[in-house]
Amino acid sequence: MDYIRLGQSGLKVSRIALGCMTYGDPQWRDWVLDEEHSRPFFQRALEAGINFFDTADVYSLGVSEEITGRALRDFARRDQVIIASKVHSPMGDGPNDRGLSRKHIMDAVQASLKRLGTDYIDLYQIHRFDPQTPVLETMTALHDLVRLGMVRYIGASSMYAYQFAKMQHTADLHGLTRFISMQNHYNLVYREEEREMLPLCREDGVGVIPWSPLARGFLAGNRRQDGGQTTRGKSDGFSQSMYRTESDYAVQQRVADVAGRLGVTPAQVATAWLLAQPGVSAPIIGASKMSHLDDAVAALEVQLSPEDLQSLQEPYKPHPVLGF
């Protein structure tokens, strides 16, 4: 396993992060694995050298955090793993059960710490931008979590580049903690982040940890143009609403072509492409089969030539903003 500093921080993370949305309550999503079937993935990830585990309070409405916390307590030393979680999404029906107000952030972090069974979260991320809360209020609350030792670092997720820049600028103006990472939507069939967000992150020294590096399995072939679909491909309406154009399927085919020529899997090619992009620290991989995790780790050894990279990128067509 290779390790990299997350942005300009001193925090070192594995170049593959295990996304834990897949582990929780199958009643939340039919492709989610229960605790019994989830635990082997944490074991295999740790054996492979992965030290970076990403979850969120909203995943299975807290059950993912519970499963992640128990597994890492059982299989690893707390100081040897990086636990990342998120705040913003609705966790109840009350008017303050969502968003990035000081009240919700303080309530949410305490609930996440309890579910994870830990005294601190290594990387606490805002899951989206909250236009209804003043930026200074959000940044001050996050700074206070760091000051209190409840959180070690803070990160952000999908938003417009100007919003992210505004939040970082607010932190600078008031001497508050800055974000060290951006978890954004980025893969071979959605590259709009290359216009503004990725250059901003590189300029600002922010690590990029893309979500959906395989386009929710689309690049691995879970939903094909001929109609073939996996369980997640059939039921994941979010994926079907985002990856469906002729150019998307052209990219999917190009990934399969390159994989066939190199003798590797499409998932390895798609992940290797991301790892080769400037500023990308650690793609967040979801794994519901052990082969998914093995492919992600194996992608570290896949060397794509400049011709391969050009071939993979060539069919891409611009998209509207997707994922936030």
DAKARA-V437253 format. One record per backbone hydrogen bond with DSSP energy under -1.0 kcal/mol. CO is the residue of the C=O (numbers start at 1). NH is the residue of the N-H. If there is no record, write none. Layout:
CO_NH ; CO_NH
This chain:
2_15 ; 4_13 ; 5_7 ; 6_9 ; 11_6 ; 13_4 ; 17_285 ; 18_54 ; 20_23 ; 22_33 ; 25_28 ; 29_32 ; 33_24 ; 34_38 ; 35_39 ; 38_41 ; 39_43 ; 40_44 ; 41_45 ; 42_46 ; 43_47 ; 44_48 ; 45_50 ; 46_49 ; 51_82 ; 52_18 ; 53_84 ; 54_20 ; 58_61 ; 59_62 ; 59_64 ; 60_63 ; 62_66 ; 63_67 ; 64_68 ; 65_69 ; 66_70 ; 67_71 ; 68_72 ; 69_73 ; 70_74 ; 71_75 ; 72_76 ; 77_80 ; 78_81 ; 82_53 ; 83_123 ; 84_55 ; 85_125 ; 86_57 ; 87_127 ; 88_99 ; 94_97 ; 97_91 ; 101_105 ; 102_106 ; 103_107 ; 104_108 ; 105_109 ; 106_110 ; 107_111 ; 108_112 ; 109_113 ; 110_114 ; 111_115 ; 112_116 ; 113_117 ; 113_118 ; 121_152 ; 122_153 ; 123_85 ; 124_155 ; 125_87 ; 130_133 ; 134_138 ; 135_139 ; 136_140 ; 137_141 ; 138_142 ; 139_143 ; 140_144 ; 141_145 ; 142_146 ; 143_147 ; 144_148 ; 145_150 ; 145_151 ; 146_149 ; 150_121 ; 153_124 ; 154_180 ; 155_126 ; 156_183 ; 160_164 ; 161_165 ; 162_166 ; 163_167 ; 164_168 ; 165_169 ; 166_170 ; 167_171 ; 168_172 ; 169_173 ; 170_174 ; 171_176 ; 180_207 ; 181_156 ; 182_209 ; 183_158 ; 184_211 ; 187_190 ; 190_187 ; 191_194 ; 192_195 ; 193_198 ; 196_200 ; 197_201 ; 198_202 ; 199_203 ; 200_204 ; 201_206 ; 205_8 ; 207_182 ; 208_281 ; 208_282 ; 210_284 ; 211_186 ; 212_215 ; 214_219 ; 215_218 ; 217_222 ; 218_221 ; 222_230 ; 224_227 ; 228_224 ; 230_234 ; 231_235 ; 232_236 ; 235_237 ; 236_240 ; 237_241 ; 239_242 ; 239_243 ; 245_249 ; 246_250 ; 247_251 ; 248_252 ; 249_253 ; 250_254 ; 251_255 ; 252_256 ; 253_257 ; 254_258 ; 255_259 ; 256_260 ; 257_261 ; 258_262 ; 259_263 ; 259_264 ; 265_269 ; 266_270 ; 267_271 ; 268_272 ; 269_273 ; 270_274 ; 271_275 ; 272_276 ; 274_277 ; 277_280 ; 279_208 ; 283_17 ; 285_19 ; 289_292 ; 289_293 ; 290_294 ; 291_295 ; 292_296 ; 293_297 ; 294_298 ; 295_299 ; 297_300 ; 298_301 ; 299_302 ; 305_309 ; 306_310 ; 307_311 ; 308_312 ; 309_313 ; 310_314 ; 313_316
